Amino acid sequence: MMAFRILFPALFFVFGLATIFGQTTPGGECETKNGTNCEECLKNVTCLWCIKTKTCITYPVQTLLPPHALCPLNDARWGLCWMNFQTLIITMAVIGGVIIIALMVCMFCCCKCENFGSKRFEARMQRQDNKLKTKQEERRAEMKQKHQEIRQKYGLSGQNPYSRFA
């Protein structure tokens, strides 16, 4: 089911490009090449060659895929004489599926890497925070030690006389 969602827009795109950039067929130019071969017929991008009936038909763009009554998909050739229409559809579906899966894998990896990077960033910030706290505690202990040494030097190591007013 997913392949059809990919396949039909891709086919519309290809047919649209073929119509825009290809030769225009003024009413039945393809049918005039019925007595020729596949290469002659497919020189015009609006033509479809049917191997079973050996006829050149104007591609039925209104039905998107040629009806089985007109030409079976195994025998239909469009664009390339060596590749049947069924193989072309399957190939386009597989390529489209691979592209979608690759995009999904890339999006998953990008989201995963982003989450991993933010966790790593948070861990690094936590380590820096811990280092700063440790340095700050060391400085406080060092300052307390210096203050204690100064108090002892000047004989102020006892009870603070002003503490009773507080």
N, C-alpha and C positions, 0 to 999 in steps of 0.2 A: 504494500500500500504506500509506503514511504517512497518507493522508487517512482511511482506514478506522480506523486507530488513534485518530485524533482524533474522527472522526465518531460512532462508536458510543458512547463515553462521553458525548459531548455530547447525543446523542439520549436515552440513558438518563436523563441529568440533566433534560432537558426533559420527558420523559414522567413522570419521578418528580415533578417540580414540578406538572405537570398533574394527576396523580393526587392529590397532597396538597392543592393549592389549588383544584382544579376541583370540579365537581359530581360526586357519586358516582352511578353508574348501577346501580340494582338490577335485574339480569337483563333485558336486552333493551329498555331505554328508547330506545335509538338506533333500533332497528328499527321502533318505533311512529311515527317521523317520516319514513317512506319516501315518503309522498305529498306531502311539503313541498318546500322548496327548500334550497339549500346553507346560507344564513344561519341558517335555523331549525335545521338539523341541527347546525351547528358551534357553536351556543350552548352545547352540552354539550361540554367538552373531551375527553371519552372517545369521542366519535363521529368517524367518518371518512365523508366524502361522496365517492361515486364518480360522476363526471359521465357516464361511458359508460352505466352502468345506471340512473343517477338514483336511487340508493339510499343510505340512511343506515345505516352499519354500526358496530357497536361495534369500536373499534380493537383489533386483535389484538396485545396487548402481549407475548405470549409469543414471537412471531416477530420482534419489533423493527420490521421493515419489513413492510408488507402484502404477502402473496403475490400474484404476478401473476394467478393464477386468481381471486382475490377481487376485485382491482381493479388495473389497470396503474398504475405510478407516475406516468405522465403525466396520468392522469385522476383520481388520488387527491387529495383536498383535506383538510388537517387544520389547524385553527387559523385559516387565512385562505382565503376562497373564491377570491381572485384569484391565489394562488400554488400551483402544483402541488407535489406531494411531491418530485418529482425536483429541481426548482429549489431547494426548501428544503434538501435534502441537499447539493447542490452549493454553495449559498451558505454553509451552515454549515461545510463543508470548507474553502472558500476563506478565510473569516474566521478559522477555527482555524489554518490554515497561515500566514496573515499575522501573527497574534498570536505564533505560535511563532518565526517568522523574526525578528520585531521583538525578542522576548526574547533570541534568540541574538545579534543585532546589539548590543543593549544590553550583554549580558554581555561580548562581545568588546571593545566600546569601553571598558567599565569596567576590564577587565583590562589593556588596552593603555595606558590613561591611568595606571593604577596603576604599571605598569612604567616608563612615561615619566617619571612624577613621581619615582620612586625614583632613576632615572638622573640626573635634574636635581638631586635632593637630594644625591646623591653628588658630582656635579660641583661644587656650591656648597660642600660640606664640603671638597673637595680645594682649592678656591681659598682658602678661609679658612685651611686648614692651611698652604698655601704662603705666605700673607701673614704668618702668625705666625712661620714659620721665617725669612722674610726680615727681619722686625723683630728677631727674636732675634739673628740674625747681625749686623745693624747695631749692636745694643746691645753685643755682644761686641767688635766692632771699635772702637766708641767707648770702651768701658772699657779696652781695650788701649792705645788712644791716650792716654787720661788717665793710665794707669799709667806709660807711657813718658815723658810730660811730667813727672810727679812725680819719676821716677828721674833725668831729666836735670837738673831743678831742684836736687836735693840731691846730684848727682854720683854717683849709683848706676847709671849707665848701663852700666858695664862688667860683667864676669863676676860673677855672684853668688858671694860667698865661701863660702857654705854648700853650693853645688852639688857640691863635691868630696866631701862626706860622704854624699851620697845614693847 
